[in-house]
Amino acid sequence: MHTDPGTRPHPARPHPARRGAAALAVLLLASGCAGGAYGAALDGPAPSDPGVLRIAMTSSNIPLTGTYPDNGYEGFRFVGNNLYDGLTRLNLDQEDELPTPQPALAESWEHDESLQVWTFHLRDGVTFHDGTPFDADAVVFALDRVKDPESQWYDPTTAARSATITKYWASWRKVDDLTVEVTTTQPYAYVPWDAAGLYIGSPTAIKRWGNQLYPQHASGTGPFRMTRLVDGQVMEMVRNEDYWRGPAELERIELYPAPEAATRLSMLQSGQVNFADAPSPDAIELLEAEGYAVKLAEYPHGIMPRFNLWRAPFKENPTLRKALNYAIDREGTAALVNGSGIPATQYVYDGHPHHVADNPGYSYDPDLARRLLAEAGYEPGELSLTMAYPAGGSGNMYPDPMMQKLQMDFRAVGVELKLLPLEWNTIITIGIDGLQAPQWSHIDILWASPAAGMMPPGYASTFFCFRGPEVPNAVGLCDERIDDALNTAMATPGADQQHASIQQAMDVAIDEAYFLFWVHDLNLRVLAPDVHGYQKVQSWWLDFTTYTVGSDQ
């Protein structure tokens, strides 16, 4: 689905009806998402400072400014892609198709017939923010830092965080000052995708400050350079006048962590910020009436909780997993969040290249849910489950009211759901550590908000039996059919063939109900009317280099 800038989704695919208004009000008020921010509304949006974009993020802190951010893809979007470049970049200047890897610090690349040896031809004349020239030595230094424990500048923290994007990179070498060769562990077509997230930092700055202090003095080649960082409060970046793609239109970006939706709304209405991620959804009509630009569009992101498959009741029990999928009133959830999401019948949305067209997925059918529960061996009232979820955080939509709605849906079919709120980074850690995380002993369902299908390599850590050598899937998901399909995709150079293989994996995941397919996020963002240049794109990432701020635009 594509919409014109500043408009709501196309009427051909309308939002669910605004039913259950009473429940909506009760749940939002109970969760604090409908706080007193509305009373602070101005006669109209306050004018922004020309050239300055101020952003209210959903994260509880400023994402890490090192060469691998935290806070999920929110860290990449706001920090990583502004301070740094990868060897490749996504084409975020179009909305017609999923963005794909394009030249960045590498002007071009090619692979041999084995699909294991990749040669990157680097861009000449690029400098880091501290004036250090970018060259092959900088790329080798970056890879040594996250892949070679014997390197003097090896950084275990960054290495662990970036392990998923360098998992198949076996060796690398400098061919000449502007050429680097990478060899993979097996035939692997996703190297250009991985290279987009391999941020290159200044070797000079890293050596000067050391791995621990470097994030406070981050120096990349990106369109903005960091000038101020106050932990938990604000980060400021100013335009890199020497950026290799040309200077950005914006003079400055300011980032403010604000994990509460009502807080982001208040900051927007008071004029403290002019860009807010996911403010309170029940304020959409009010914001539109006040002149703000409300942006909604499909993109690869959803709320897809994961079952604990290590033990009962979900281990080897697809009937129970299917029962809970049929118990979800997804349209009611979409109405609850005021159309800022749409029902998810499978992992990716209709129109995504990995969507399985001939698999209907899951709809709302409580009668079928009850029958399947009985088949799974549970009478009404016999099953009690615990679900861990975040109170907020990057890309999590509106967890409190959504969880209360899910609790009501499960209770309607005779299943009691106990709610366990945890800090977002704790949720992420549990989803990475797997059985090493002691919480699995009392968590049955784990909240997950994947960038569902944004990049093909992203499926690996969630779907594969093993995340790495001897590191099993965090929730115990292991299906050889899925592994075979995904392995075929990543060993195939052609995109169409890759898509077909990934669809096979998705088909199995749907039939086995390996996830609680719930909501596709519509990426609610609200901008002041004097903020221009926003590009709707089928990606969690954004390109801020084309933004302008000012009433005369």
FIBA-749158 format. One record per residue (C-alpha): x, y, z; residue in three letters. Coordinates in steps of 0.02 Angstrom, whole numbers, plus 50000, padded with zeros to 5 digits. Layout:
REM residues N
SITE     c1     c2     c3  code
SITE      X      Y      Z   ALA
...
This chain:
REM residues 553
SITE     c1     c2     c3  code
SITE  50000  50000  50000   MET
SITE  50067  50170  49952   HIS
SITE  49995  50338  49999   THR
SITE  50027  50517  49953   ASP
SITE  50133  50614  50078   PRO
SITE  50035  50678  50226   GLY
SITE  49882  50570  50195   THR
SITE  49802  50423  50282   ARG
SITE  49806  50250  50199   PRO
SITE  49712  50228  50036   HIS
SITE  49524  50193  50054   PRO
SITE  49545  50034  49953   ALA
SITE  49621  49959  50110   ARG
SITE  49536  50054  50251   PRO
SITE  49578  50048  50433   HIS
SITE  49465  49938  50538   PRO
SITE  49307  50021  50600   ALA
SITE  49326  50119  50760   ARG
SITE  49232  49990  50860   ARG
SITE  49253  49962  51044   GLY
SITE  49274  50147  51083   ALA
SITE  49237  50121  51267   ALA
SITE  49369  49987  51282   ALA
SITE  49490  50098  51188   LEU
SITE  49466  50241  51310   ALA
SITE  49478  50130  51463   VAL
SITE  49636  50041  51405   LEU
SITE  49727  50195  51346   LEU
SITE  49687  50288  51505   LEU
SITE  49739  50139  51610   ALA
SITE  49905  50129  51519   SER
SITE  49942  50315  51528   GLY
SITE  49941  50337  51338   CYS
SITE  49800  50463  51346   ALA
SITE  49874  50578  51475   GLY
SITE  49842  50762  51496   GLY
SITE  49943  50810  51342   ALA
SITE  49789  50861  51246   TYR
SITE  49755  51003  51363   GLY
SITE  49924  51076  51316   ALA
SITE  49876  51090  51133   ALA
SITE  49916  51257  51053   LEU
SITE  49809  51356  50932   ASP
SITE  49928  51285  50801   GLY
SITE  50100  51207  50794   PRO
SITE  50238  51322  50853   ALA
SITE  50359  51373  50715   PRO
SITE  50520  51273  50711   SER
SITE  50694  51344  50711   ASP
SITE  50745  51346  50527   PRO
SITE  50858  51203  50481   GLY
SITE  50841  51112  50648   VAL
SITE  50751  50944  50661   LEU
SITE  50708  50896  50839   ARG
SITE  50652  50715  50861   ILE
SITE  50560  50629  51004   ALA
SITE  50615  50447  50998   MET
SITE  50527  50298  51077   THR
SITE  50689  50237  51157   SER
SITE  50724  50266  51342   SER
SITE  50899  50329  51308   ASN
SITE  51009  50395  51169   ILE
SITE  51061  50245  51062   PRO
SITE  51244  50197  51075   LEU
SITE  51352  50304  50962   THR
SITE  51484  50171  50931   GLY
SITE  51495  50077  50768   THR
SITE  51347  49966  50813   TYR
SITE  51200  50055  50897   PRO
SITE  51081  49979  51023   ASP
SITE  50892  50009  51035   ASN
SITE  50859  49902  50882   GLY
SITE  50836  49985  50714   TYR
SITE  50788  50148  50798   GLU
SITE  50973  50162  50841   GLY
SITE  51020  50131  50660   PHE
SITE  50892  50253  50593   ARG
SITE  50931  50401  50705   PHE
SITE  51113  50375  50752   VAL
SITE  51201  50246  50646   GLY
SITE  51148  50307  50474   ASN
SITE  51180  50489  50521   ASN
SITE  51353  50470  50597   LEU
SITE  51417  50330  50488   TYR
SITE  51414  50248  50318   ASP
SITE  51429  50065  50273   GLY
SITE  51510  49996  50118   LEU
SITE  51334  49995  50047   THR
SITE  51176  50092  50085   ARG
SITE  50990  50064  50055   LEU
SITE  50899  50169  49924   ASN
SITE  50785  50260  50045   LEU
SITE  50731  50390  49917   ASP
SITE  50588  50287  49842   GLN
SITE  50432  50202  49909   GLU
SITE  50382  50084  49769   ASP
SITE  50482  49932  49823   GLU
SITE  50588  49866  49965   LEU
SITE  50752  49963  49972   PRO
SITE  50904  49864  49914   THR
SITE  51093  49887  49935   PRO
SITE  51169  50028  49834   GLN
SITE  51347  50098  49823   PRO
SITE  51408  50196  49973   ALA
SITE  51587  50188  50039   LEU
SITE  51608  50054  49907   ALA
SITE  51575  50121  49733   GLU
SITE  51552  49946  49663   SER
SITE  51577  49762  49704   TRP
SITE  51576  49592  49623   GLU
SITE  51587  49410  49674   HIS
SITE  51668  49257  49599   ASP
SITE  51576  49104  49532   GLU
SITE  51580  49019  49702   SER
SITE  51482  49164  49779   LEU
SITE  51612  49164  49918   GLN
SITE  51743  49292  49865   VAL
SITE  51680  49470  49861   TRP
SITE  51784  49618  49801   THR
SITE  51738  49795  49854   PHE
SITE  51804  49945  49757   HIS
SITE  51809  50090  49879   LEU
SITE  51761  50271  49853   ARG
SITE  51911  50388  49838   ASP
SITE  51923  50557  49924   GLY
SITE  51811  50520  50075   VAL
SITE  51867  50580  50246   THR
SITE  51806  50544  50422   PHE
SITE  51736  50684  50530   HIS
SITE  51907  50702  50614   ASP
SITE  51995  50723  50446   GLY
SITE  52066  50547  50434   THR
SITE  52061  50482  50253   PRO
SITE  51948  50334  50219   PHE
SITE  52034  50189  50132   ASP
SITE  52055  50000  50132   ALA
SITE  52154  50007  50294   ASP
SITE  52002  50082  50381   ALA
SITE  51891  49940  50319   VAL
SITE  52016  49807  50375   VAL
SITE  52032  49895  50543   PHE
SITE  51842  49894  50564   ALA
SITE  51831  49708  50525   LEU
SITE  51979  49664  50637   ASP
SITE  51892  49759  50777   ARG
SITE  51738  49648  50772   VAL
SITE  51804  49484  50699   LYS
SITE  51983  49459  50759   ASP
SITE  52003  49429  50947   PRO
SITE  52192  49439  50925   GLU
SITE  52181  49618  50862   SER
SITE  52243  49753  50981   GLN
SITE  52083  49850  50950   TRP
SITE  51961  49705  50958   TYR
SITE  51802  49763  51046   ASP
SITE  51705  49618  51123   PRO
SITE  51550  49722  51152   THR
SITE  51538  49785  50973   THR
SITE  51588  49614  50908   ALA
SITE  51446  49530  51002   ALA
SITE  51320  49659  50944   ARG
SITE  51372  49649  50762   SER
SITE  51395  49460  50756   ALA
SITE  51236  49434  50656   THR
SITE  51294  49543  50510   ILE
SITE  51469  49468  50500   THR
SITE  51420  49289  50540   LYS
SITE  51472  49222  50369   TYR
SITE  51623  49336  50341   TRP
SITE  51772  49220  50363   ALA
SITE  51921  49325  50307   SER
SITE  51963  49493  50230   TRP
SITE  52115  49575  50156   ARG
SITE  52175  49737  50081   LYS
SITE  52210  49718  49894   VAL
SITE  52266  49899  49873   ASP
SITE  52223  50066  49950   ASP
SITE  52049  50067  49872   LEU
SITE  52009  49881  49860   THR
SITE  51958  49756  49993   VAL
SITE  51923  49571  49968   GLU
SITE  51805  49474  50083   VAL
SITE  51788  49285  50085   THR
SITE  51636  49202  50162   THR
SITE  51619  49034  50249   THR
SITE  51501  48968  50115   GLN
SITE  51412  49028  49958   PRO
SITE  51326  49182  50023   TYR
SITE  51226  49310  49923   ALA
SITE  51187  49431  50063   TYR
SITE  51357  49512  50084   VAL
SITE  51296  49679  50010   PRO
SITE  51150  49679  50134   TRP
SITE  51266  49647  50281   ASP
SITE  51385  49782  50221   ALA
SITE  51250  49915  50244   ALA
SITE  51256  49890  50432   GLY
SITE  51443  49873  50448   LEU
SITE  51480  50051  50502   TYR
SITE  51657  50112  50479   ILE
SITE  51730  50222  50617   GLY
SITE  51888  50326  50611   SER
SITE  52037  50217  50659   PRO
SITE  52124  50374  50721   THR
SITE  51983  50417  50842   ALA
SITE  51965  50238  50904   ILE
SITE  52152  50223  50937   LYS
SITE  52157  50392  51023   ARG
SITE  52010  50364  51140   TRP
SITE  52004  50174  51155   GLY
SITE  51852  50064  51137   ASN
SITE  51772  50120  51300   GLN
SITE  51782  50309  51271   LEU
SITE  51764  50311  51082   TYR
SITE  51572  50322  51081   PRO
SITE  51587  50491  51168   GLN
SITE  51699  50551  51025   HIS
SITE  51620  50455  50880   ALA
SITE  51691  50495  50709   SER
SITE  51618  50421  50552   GLY
SITE  51598  50476  50371   THR
SITE  51410  50505  50383   GLY
SITE  51305  50658  50338   PRO
SITE  51306  50724  50516   PHE
SITE  51439  50734  50651   ARG
SITE  51407  50726  50838   MET
SITE  51433  50887  50935   THR
SITE  51343  50854  51099   ARG
SITE  51293  50700  51198   LEU
SITE  51208  50703  51368   VAL
SITE  51165  50527  51423   ASP
SITE  50979  50503  51443   GLY
SITE  50938  50679  51386   GLN
SITE  50994  50738  51214   VAL
SITE  51111  50708  51069   MET
SITE  51153  50844  50942   GLU
SITE  51225  50819  50769   MET
SITE  51274  50954  50645   VAL
SITE  51287  50944  50458   ARG
SITE  51446  50870  50385   ASN
SITE  51492  51002  50257   GLU
SITE  51614  50882  50172   ASP
SITE  51494  50736  50153   TYR
SITE  51535  50636  49997   TRP
SITE  51354  50639  49936   ARG
SITE  51345  50826  49964   GLY
SITE  51295  50921  50122   PRO
SITE  51125  50883  50199   ALA
SITE  50990  51015  50191   GLU
SITE  50970  51015  50380   LEU
SITE  51091  51113  50487   GLU
SITE  51064  51011  50644   ARG
SITE  50973  50860  50716   ILE
SITE  50929  50845  50900   GLU
SITE  50875  50678  50974   LEU
SITE  50770  50665  51133   TYR
SITE  50730  50497  51215   PRO
SITE  50547  50489  51267   ALA
SITE  50482  50312  51297   PRO
SITE  50305  50365  51344   GLU
SITE  50185  50399  51200   ALA
SITE  50098  50538  51298   ALA
SITE  50266  50622  51327   THR
SITE  50307  50621  51142   ARG
SITE  50137  50696  51106   LEU
SITE  50162  50833  51235   SER
SITE  50336  50873  51168   MET
SITE  50265  50889  50993   LEU
SITE  50117  50999  51041   GLN
SITE  50224  51111  51151   SER
SITE  50348  51141  51011   GLY
SITE  50494  51057  51099   GLN
SITE  50510  50938  50950   VAL
SITE  50447  50945  50772   ASN
SITE  50457  50758  50734   PHE
SITE  50380  50625  50846   ALA
SITE  50387  50437  50827   ASP
SITE  50227  50349  50878   ALA
SITE  50139  50480  50986   PRO
SITE  49975  50433  51068   SER
SITE  49869  50357  50928   PRO
SITE  49705  50423  50997   ASP
SITE  49769  50599  50958   ALA
SITE  49784  50571  50771   ILE
SITE  49626  50665  50722   GLU
SITE  49668  50807  50842   LEU
SITE  49843  50823  50771   LEU
SITE  49779  50825  50594   GLU
SITE  49654  50959  50640   ALA
SITE  49794  51063  50716   GLU
SITE  49892  51056  50554   GLY
SITE  50021  50922  50592   TYR
SITE  50069  50800  50455   ALA
SITE  50021  50622  50507   VAL
SITE  50119  50490  50413   LYS
SITE  50059  50309  50400   LEU
SITE  50118  50174  50280   ALA
SITE  50158  49989  50272   GLU
SITE  50339  49942  50298   TYR
SITE  50431  49788  50360   PRO
SITE  50393  49795  50544   HIS
SITE  50269  49706  50654   GLY
SITE  50228  49640  50825   ILE
SITE  50258  49451  50813   MET
SITE  50277  49375  50988   PRO
SITE  50376  49213  51000   ARG
SITE  50324  49054  51088   PHE
SITE  50442  48969  51210   ASN
SITE  50471  48808  51114   LEU
SITE  50595  48738  51240   TRP
SITE  50461  48663  51349   ARG
SITE  50276  48632  51376   ALA
SITE  50147  48691  51337   PRO
SITE  50208  48749  51165   PHE
SITE  50346  48624  51128   LYS
SITE  50286  48503  50993   GLU
SITE  50110  48572  51012   ASN
SITE  50063  48664  50851   PRO
SITE  49879  48640  50890   THR
SITE  49893  48750  51044   LEU
SITE  49995  48879  50950   ARG
SITE  49862  48885  50814   LYS
SITE  49724  48900  50943   ALA
SITE  49801  49058  51016   LEU
SITE  49826  49131  50842   ASN
SITE  49640  49108  50807   TYR
SITE  49598  49186  50975   ALA
SITE  49667  49357  50930   ILE
SITE  49547  49495  50880   ASP
SITE  49672  49583  50767   ARG
SITE  49548  49707  50696   GLU
SITE  49501  49754  50873   GLY
SITE  49685  49783  50912   THR
SITE  49701  49891  50756   ALA
SITE  49550  49992  50812   ALA
SITE  49623  50007  50986   LEU
SITE  49778  50091  50916   VAL
SITE  49669  50200  50804   ASN
SITE  49722  50123  50639   GLY
SITE  49909  50143  50668   SER
SITE  49925  49957  50633   GLY
SITE  49836  49826  50529   ILE
SITE  49798  49642  50563   PRO
SITE  49941  49521  50530   ALA
SITE  49884  49353  50465   THR
SITE  50064  49303  50430   GLN
SITE  50241  49367  50460   TYR
SITE  50248  49496  50318   VAL
SITE  50112  49604  50244   TYR
SITE  50019  49575  50082   ASP
SITE  50124  49650  49942   GLY
SITE  50291  49607  50023   HIS
SITE  50395  49492  49910   PRO
SITE  50400  49359  50046   HIS
SITE  50212  49358  50076   HIS
SITE  50134  49187  50041   VAL
SITE  49986  49229  49930   ALA
SITE  49902  49059  49937   ASP
SITE  49913  49040  50127   ASN
SITE  49770  49129  50216   PRO
SITE  49861  49131  50381   GLY
SITE  49759  49167  50537   TYR
SITE  49597  49260  50561   SER
SITE  49492  49293  50715   TYR
SITE  49390  49137  50753   ASP
SITE  49362  49111  50940   PRO
SITE  49252  48959  50914   ASP
SITE  49391  48873  50816   LEU
SITE  49514  48929  50949   ALA
SITE  49410  48841  51084   ARG
SITE  49398  48681  50981   ARG
SITE  49585  48680  50951   LEU
SITE  49618  48711  51136   LEU
SITE  49514  48558  51176   ALA
SITE  49610  48457  51046   GLU
SITE  49771  48516  51127   ALA
SITE  49708  48448  51293   GLY
SITE  49649  48606  51381   TYR
SITE  49475  48642  51446   GLU
SITE  49423  48822  51479   PRO
SITE  49512  48891  51632   GLY
SITE  49647  48757  51636   GLU
SITE  49785  48850  51545   LEU
SITE  49880  48996  51620   SER
SITE  50023  49078  51525   LEU
SITE  50150  49214  51563   THR
SITE  50199  49339  51428   MET
SITE  50345  49458  51445   ALA
SITE  50329  49626  51358   TYR
SITE  50411  49798  51362   PRO
SITE  50327  49952  51432   ALA
SITE  50393  50047  51280   GLY
SITE  50549  50061  51176   GLY
SITE  50604  50059  50997   SER
SITE  50469  50010  50874   GLY
SITE  50354  49928  51001   ASN
SITE  50197  50026  50959   MET
SITE  50087  50034  51116   TYR
SITE  50125  49881  51224   PRO
SITE  50019  49916  51378   ASP
SITE  49849  49936  51294   PRO
SITE  49889  49804  51165   MET
SITE  49935  49679  51299   MET
SITE  49777  49713  51396   GLN
SITE  49678  49683  51237   LYS
SITE  49771  49519  51208   LEU
SITE  49736  49468  51387   GLN
SITE  49550  49498  51356   MET
SITE  49553  49399  51193   ASP
SITE  49637  49249  51275   PHE
SITE  49520  49256  51424   ARG
SITE  49372  49250  51305   ALA
SITE  49426  49076  51248   VAL
SITE  49469  49014  51423   GLY
SITE  49655  49053  51434   VAL
SITE  49727  49162  51571   GLU
SITE  49872  49274  51520   LEU
SITE  49985  49344  51655   LYS
SITE  50073  49504  51602   LEU
SITE  50258  49524  51643   LEU
SITE  50325  49698  51599   PRO
SITE  50513  49708  51573   LEU
SITE  50634  49841  51512   GLU
SITE  50653  49835  51323   TRP
SITE  50839  49797  51320   ASN
SITE  50804  49652  51440   THR
SITE  50679  49583  51314   ILE
SITE  50811  49598  51178   ILE
SITE  50940  49509  51287   THR
SITE  50821  49365  51323   ILE
SITE  50787  49351  51137   GLY
SITE  50974  49338  51104   ILE
SITE  51036  49233  51250   ASP
SITE  50908  49095  51232   GLY
SITE  50927  48956  51362   LEU
SITE  51065  49055  51446   GLN
SITE  50931  49179  51499   ALA
SITE  50856  49114  51664   PRO
SITE  50692  49203  51627   GLN
SITE  50643  49063  51507   TRP
SITE  50595  48957  51656   SER
SITE  50441  49065  51686   HIS
SITE  50409  49150  51518   ILE
SITE  50291  49062  51396   ASP
SITE  50277  49199  51264   ILE
SITE  50404  49334  51227   LEU
SITE  50358  49500  51146   TRP
SITE  50450  49528  50981   ALA
SITE  50444  49676  50862   SER
SITE  50550  49622  50714   PRO
SITE  50589  49724  50560   ALA
SITE  50493  49585  50476   ALA
SITE  50569  49561  50304   GLY
SITE  50665  49725  50293   MET
SITE  50826  49634  50247   MET
SITE  50839  49450  50198   PRO
SITE  50984  49414  50320   PRO
SITE  50871  49471  50461   GLY
SITE  50777  49307  50459   TYR
SITE  50929  49207  50514   ALA
SITE  50933  49242  50701   SER
SITE  50745  49220  50719   THR
SITE  50709  49072  50605   PHE
SITE  50867  48965  50598   PHE
SITE  50893  48818  50717   CYS
SITE  51060  48896  50766   PHE
SITE  51105  49080  50777   ARG
SITE  51288  49034  50766   GLY
SITE  51402  48885  50797   PRO
SITE  51329  48790  50945   GLU
SITE  51214  48937  50985   VAL
SITE  51035  48872  50968   PRO
SITE  50886  48977  50919   ASN
SITE  50837  49084  51068   ALA
SITE  50659  49016  51083   VAL
SITE  50698  48839  51027   GLY
SITE  50627  48855  50851   LEU
SITE  50708  48721  50743   CYS
SITE  50630  48661  50581   ASP
SITE  50741  48583  50448   GLU
SITE  50619  48637  50312   ARG
SITE  50643  48819  50360   ILE
SITE  50831  48800  50373   ASP
SITE  50841  48717  50202   ASP
SITE  50735  48852  50119   ALA
SITE  50831  48997  50197   LEU
SITE  51000  48916  50160   ASN
SITE  50947  48895  49979   THR
SITE  50896  49079  49971   ALA
SITE  51060  49146  50038   MET
SITE  51161  49036  49920   ALA
SITE  51065  49099  49768   THR
SITE  51119  49260  49680   PRO
SITE  50953  49302  49596   GLY
SITE  50825  49403  49696   ALA
SITE  50673  49313  49620   ASP
SITE  50743  49144  49667   GLN
SITE  50784  49208  49840   GLN
SITE  50607  49270  49864   HIS
SITE  50533  49103  49811   ALA
SITE  50640  49007  49936   SER
SITE  50601  49128  50078   ILE
SITE  50416  49109  50039   GLN
SITE  50436  48922  50067   GLN
SITE  50507  48956  50239   ALA
SITE  50366  49078  50278   MET
SITE  50238  48948  50224   ASP
SITE  50305  48823  50350   VAL
SITE  50312  48954  50489   ALA
SITE  50129  48997  50458   ILE
SITE  50069  48817  50452   ASP
SITE  50164  48772  50611   GLU
SITE  50110  48934  50698   ALA
SITE  50287  48968  50757   TYR
SITE  50240  49149  50798   PHE
SITE  50092  49241  50869   LEU
SITE  50053  49336  50709   PHE
SITE  49974  49495  50775   TRP
SITE  49996  49669  50700   VAL
SITE  50087  49751  50555   HIS
SITE  50143  49922  50613   ASP
SITE  50096  50069  50499   LEU
SITE  50240  50172  50563   ASN
SITE  50149  50319  50642   LEU
SITE  50256  50474  50635   ARG
SITE  50196  50651  50657   VAL
SITE  50286  50804  50588   LEU
SITE  50261  50989  50615   ALA
SITE  50193  51072  50457   PRO
SITE  50357  51163  50423   ASP
SITE  50455  51000  50414   VAL
SITE  50475  50945  50233   HIS
SITE  50560  50809  50135   GLY
SITE  50489  50658  50226   TYR
SITE  50497  50505  50113   GLN
SITE  50382  50360  50146   LYS
SITE  50487  50206  50121   VAL
SITE  50466  50020  50149   GLN
SITE  50603  50018  50279   SER
SITE  50630  50052  50463   TRP
SITE  50773  50168  50412   TRP
SITE  50755  50346  50347   LEU
SITE  50868  50464  50250   ASP
SITE  50872  50632  50338   PHE
SITE  50987  50716  50212   THR
SITE  50841  50781  50109   THR
SITE  50740  50853  50253   TYR
SITE  50713  51040  50268   THR
SITE  50637  51139  50411   VAL
SITE  50565  51312  50390   GLY
SITE  50400  51398  50353   SER
SITE  50463  51467  50187   ASP
SITE  50489  51295  50110   GLN
